[in-house]
Amino acid sequence: MTEFPKLLMILGAVLFAAGFIMQVIGKLPGDIFVKRGNITFFFPVVTCIVISVILSLLFSIFGRMK
């Protein structure tokens, strides 16, 4: 039962870090934002690319550790 609280703390830290990163890089130049009347459309193209590159690098680094 001692592993479960550690897992929850790690999960909470990861979620906090992800939220912080989304606040910092949430609206980069190149993201699509259209507002017409009552309709708002937002698609973070550049943000998705940046997150994809960061995750690819992290998975590559952690994959080599095995």
C-alpha positions as CSV (number, residue, x, y, z in Angstrom):
1,M,0.0,0.0,0.0
2,T,3.0,2.3,0.3
3,E,3.4,2.5,-3.5
4,F,0.0,3.9,-4.2
5,P,0.5,7.3,-2.5
6,K,3.8,7.7,-4.3
7,L,2.1,6.9,-7.6
8,L,-0.6,9.5,-6.8
9,M,2.0,12.1,-6.0
10,I,3.9,11.4,-9.2
11,L,0.7,11.5,-11.3
12,G,-0.2,14.8,-9.6
13,A,3.2,16.3,-10.4
14,V,3.0,15.2,-14.0
15,L,-0.5,16.7,-14.4
16,F,0.7,20.0,-12.7
17,A,3.7,20.2,-15.0
18,A,1.5,19.5,-18.1
19,G,-0.9,22.2,-17.0
20,F,1.9,24.7,-16.5
21,I,3.4,23.9,-19.9
22,M,0.0,24.3,-21.5
23,Q,-0.3,27.8,-19.9
24,V,3.1,28.8,-21.1
25,I,3.0,27.5,-24.6
26,G,-0.7,27.3,-25.0
27,K,-1.1,30.0,-27.7
28,L,1.9,30.1,-30.0
29,P,2.1,32.0,-33.3
30,G,0.7,29.7,-36.0
31,D,-2.2,28.3,-33.9
32,I,-5.5,28.7,-35.7
33,F,-8.1,30.8,-33.9
34,V,-11.3,31.9,-35.6
35,K,-14.1,33.8,-34.0
36,R,-17.2,34.6,-36.0
37,G,-20.4,35.5,-34.2
38,N,-21.3,32.9,-31.6
39,I,-18.8,30.3,-33.0
40,T,-15.2,30.1,-31.8
41,F,-12.8,27.6,-33.3
42,F,-9.3,27.0,-31.9
43,F,-6.8,24.4,-33.2
44,P,-3.3,24.6,-31.7
45,V,-1.3,23.4,-34.8
46,V,2.1,24.7,-33.7
47,T,1.5,23.8,-30.0
48,C,0.8,20.2,-31.1
49,I,4.0,20.1,-33.1
50,V,6.1,21.4,-30.2
51,I,4.5,18.9,-27.8
52,S,5.1,16.1,-30.2
53,V,8.7,16.9,-30.7
54,I,9.3,17.2,-26.9
55,L,7.5,13.9,-26.2
56,S,9.4,12.2,-29.0
57,L,12.7,13.3,-27.5
58,L,11.7,12.2,-24.0
59,F,10.6,8.8,-25.2
60,S,13.8,8.4,-27.2
61,I,15.9,9.3,-24.2
62,F,14.0,7.0,-21.8
63,G,13.9,4.2,-24.4
64,R,17.7,4.1,-24.5
65,M,17.9,3.7,-20.8
66,K,16.7,0.1,-20.8
